[in-house]
Amino acid sequence: MDSVNKESNGYATGYQAYEVWHQDLLDDKWYESNNDDQFARRFSVNQFCSLALMDARKSAVVYLSDSSSLITEKDIIHLFEAIADKAMQIHKMLDSGESLDGPKARIFWTKDMRCKQAQLLNELCELEHLMGTDPPIFGITTIYFCI
C-alpha cells in the first residue's frame, strides 16, 4: 500500500485514519526496506499522532466530566474514559524518554511494539464506533499523517 495518498494530500481523517494507521503499522515490508532515517521519521510522526490522539481524547473526558450535569447518558463518560485510556497506553508505550534518531528508533520501535500499537488502535476505534458517530466522537477527528 502506498501510504501517501495523493487525493488526501498525505493524510487521512476519521475512521479511515485509524485504518490507514493500522495498516501502516503492520507493513513489515516498508519497515524492512527503508533506511534508519526514514524509519526514525515515521516513528517521530507516529509519536506525534499518538500524542495528539491522547490529548484530544483526554480533553474530551475532561469536557464531558465538567459537563456531566448536562449529559443524560452517563455511560458516555465511562466510554470516553476507556477510549482515553487506550490512547494513553499507546502514548506511554511509545515514550522512550529520549530522542531516537536513526538506528535507535529501529531498535526501540520493534515489530512486536508496532503490532501491539495496531491492536490498541483497533480496540480504541471499536470503542469509538460504539458512539455511533462518524467522524469519531463529537467531531474530534483522528488525523494520521501518512509518510
N, C-alpha and C positions, 0 to 999 in steps of 0.2 A: 504494500500500500504506500502510495506517495503521500507522506504526511503533510505536505504543503499543498493544500487545495487552492488552486488559482481562483476559483469562484468565490471563496470566502476570504481572500487576501491573507491566508495563512493562519486563520483561527476559526474555531468552532464555538458555538454558544448553546446553552440549554442542555437538553438531554443528549444531543449529538456530541457535545463537548465531552461528556463522560465516555461515550462510545469510542471516540477518536483517541482520547487519553488512554483508555483501557487497551485499545489495540496497539497503540504506540509502545506502551509499557511491555507488551508481550512480543514485540517484534524483534526476536533474538537476532535475526539476520542483520538488522540495522546496527544493533549494539556490537556485534562481532566484526562488522565490516568497516566501521568508522574509526578514525584515529582518536587518540586520547583527548585532543582539544574539542572535537565535535561531541564526544561523549560527555565531557565536562560541561559544555554549553547546554546540552539537553538536560543534564542533571540540574543545572542552575535554573533553567526555565521551569523545570518540574518543581523545584523547591519554591519558586516564586508563585506558581499557580496553586500549589498546595497551601501556601501561606494565605493567599487571597481567599481561597475557599474556606479555610478555617476561620479567618477573620469575619467573613460575611455570615457564616453560619452561627458563630458565637454572638455576633451583633444581633442577629435575628432572635436568638434566645433571650438576650437582654431586653430587646424591644418588646417582645411578646410577654415576658415576665413583668415588665413595668406596666404593660397594658392589660394585665390579666383580668382586671375588673371589667373590661370591655369585651372579653372573649367568652363566648358561650360554651364553646367546646374546649374544655380544659385539657383534654388529651393532646391537643395540638402542641402545647408547650412541651410535653414529655417527648413527643415525636421529634420536635426540633432539638431537644437536648440530646437525643440519640444520634441525630444527624451531626450535630456539632461535635459529639464525642468521636465519631468515626473520622471526621476531618482532623481533629486534634491528634488522633492516633497516627494518621498519615504524616502530619507535620512533625511530630516527635520522632517518628521513625527516620525521617529524612534529615534531622538536625544532627550534624556531625560535630558541631561545636567549633568548627574551623572552616576556613575557605579551602575548598577542594579543587585544585586545578588538575588538568590532565590525568596522569596515572592515578593520583589519589582518589579522584572521583570514580574511576573504574574499579578500584579496589573496594571502596566503601559501598557503592550502589550496585550490589550484586544482582544476579538473575533472581535469586530467591527473594530479595527485598522488592524487586520490581513486581514479581508475581504476587507477593503479599499486598503491595500497594494496589495492584489491579483488583484484587479480591475486595479490599476495603472500599475502593471506589464503586464497585458493583453493589456492595451492601448499602453504601450511602445513597446511591442512585435508587435502589429499591425502596428505601425509606422515603425518599422524596416523591417517588411515584405514588406512595400511599396518600400523599397530599392531594393527588388527582389534579395537579396543575401542570400546565406546560406554557411557558418555561417553568423550570423548577422554582419552588417556594416564593410566592409573592413577588415575582419579578426579579428576585436576586439571582441574576444569571450567572451560571458557571461558564467561564471562558477558559479555553485551553489553547495556548499558542503552539501551533504546530511548527516544528522545525525540521 
